[in-house]
Amino acid sequence: MNLTITGHHLDVTPAIRAYVEEKVGRIARHFDQVIDVSVMLAVEKLKHKADVNVRVRGKDIYVEAIEEDMYAAIDALADKLDRQVIKHKEKTTDARRESGGLKHQSGAE
């Protein structure tokens, strides 16, 4: 999993980098076919924005969160991303189960 963290009007400190790596690393528990993760942190006046683009096989997942605090935005982003990755994983496994899997495709016909 390639992880890229960038900041817009924000210096990405080692503490923020470690926090993002910890939170985004949670998706590897749910889904191991993640190709690339790109995280963008931005500050605009009083809004702290965090958005992520996750490339998995067959789909790109984009999530963003806007909060008053950067750490709160990262937390909200991680929660939304978890839900999206689990949803994508369930869709792919359900599609395989409906088709009958490899055993049923080659044998019964």
C-alpha positions as CSV (number, residue, x, y, z in Angstrom):
1,M,0.0,0.0,0.0
2,N,1.5,3.3,-1.1
3,L,0.6,6.2,1.2
4,T,1.0,9.8,0.1
5,I,0.2,12.6,2.6
6,T,0.2,16.2,1.4
7,G,-0.7,19.5,3.0
8,H,-2.3,22.6,1.4
9,H,-1.6,25.7,3.5
10,L,-0.4,23.4,6.2
11,D,2.9,21.9,7.2
12,V,2.5,18.1,7.7
13,T,4.3,17.5,11.0
14,P,5.6,14.1,12.0
15,A,2.8,13.9,14.6
16,I,0.1,14.5,12.0
17,R,1.8,12.1,9.6
18,A,1.9,9.3,12.3
19,Y,-1.7,10.0,13.2
20,V,-2.9,9.7,9.6
21,E,-0.8,6.6,9.0
22,E,-2.4,5.0,12.1
23,K,-6.0,5.9,11.1
24,V,-5.7,5.1,7.4
25,G,-3.8,1.9,8.2
26,R,-7.1,0.5,9.7
27,I,-8.4,-0.1,6.2
28,A,-5.8,-2.8,5.6
29,R,-7.5,-4.8,8.3
30,H,-10.7,-4.9,6.3
31,F,-9.4,-5.1,2.8
32,D,-5.9,-6.1,1.7
33,Q,-6.2,-5.3,-2.0
34,V,-5.5,-1.5,-1.6
35,I,-3.1,-0.3,-4.3
36,D,-2.6,3.4,-3.5
37,V,-3.8,5.9,-0.8
38,S,-3.5,9.7,-1.3
39,V,-4.4,11.9,1.7
40,M,-4.8,15.7,1.3
41,L,-4.9,17.9,4.4
42,A,-6.0,21.6,3.9
43,V,-6.8,24.6,6.1
44,E,-9.1,27.3,4.9
45,K,-9.8,30.0,7.4
46,L,-11.5,28.2,10.3
47,K,-12.2,24.9,8.4
48,H,-9.9,22.0,8.5
49,K,-10.4,19.6,5.6
50,A,-9.1,16.1,5.1
51,D,-9.8,14.1,2.0
52,V,-8.5,10.8,0.7
53,N,-8.5,8.9,-2.5
54,V,-8.1,5.2,-2.2
55,R,-7.4,3.1,-5.3
56,V,-8.5,-0.5,-5.0
57,R,-8.7,-3.1,-7.8
58,G,-11.6,-2.0,-9.9
59,K,-12.6,1.2,-8.2
60,D,-11.5,4.5,-6.7
61,I,-13.0,5.5,-3.3
62,Y,-13.0,9.2,-2.5
63,V,-14.0,10.5,1.0
64,E,-13.7,14.0,2.5
65,A,-14.4,15.4,6.0
66,I,-14.5,19.0,7.2
67,E,-14.3,19.8,10.9
68,E,-13.1,22.6,13.3
69,D,-10.0,20.7,14.3
70,M,-7.6,18.7,12.0
71,Y,-7.5,15.7,14.3
72,A,-11.3,15.6,14.3
73,A,-11.3,15.8,10.5
74,I,-8.9,12.9,10.3
75,D,-11.1,10.9,12.7
76,A,-14.2,11.6,10.7
77,L,-12.4,10.7,7.5
78,A,-11.2,7.4,8.9
79,D,-14.7,6.4,10.0
80,K,-16.2,7.3,6.6
81,L,-13.4,5.5,4.8
82,D,-13.9,2.3,6.9
83,R,-17.6,2.3,6.0
84,Q,-16.9,2.8,2.3
85,V,-14.2,0.1,2.2
86,I,-16.4,-2.4,4.0
87,K,-19.2,-1.7,1.6
88,H,-17.0,-2.2,-1.4
89,K,-15.7,-5.5,0.1
90,E,-19.2,-6.8,0.7
91,K,-20.2,-5.9,-2.8
92,T,-17.3,-7.8,-4.3
93,T,-17.7,-10.9,-2.2
94,D,-21.5,-10.9,-2.7
95,A,-20.9,-10.8,-6.5
96,R,-18.7,-13.8,-6.3
97,R,-21.1,-15.7,-4.1
98,E,-24.0,-15.0,-6.5
99,S,-22.0,-16.3,-9.5
100,G,-21.4,-19.5,-7.6
101,G,-17.6,-19.2,-7.2
102,L,-15.0,-21.1,-9.1
103,K,-16.2,-24.6,-8.2
104,H,-19.7,-24.1,-9.6
105,Q,-18.7,-22.3,-12.8
106,S,-16.5,-25.1,-14.1
107,G,-18.2,-28.3,-12.9
108,A,-22.0,-28.2,-13.2
109,E,-22.2,-27.1,-16.9
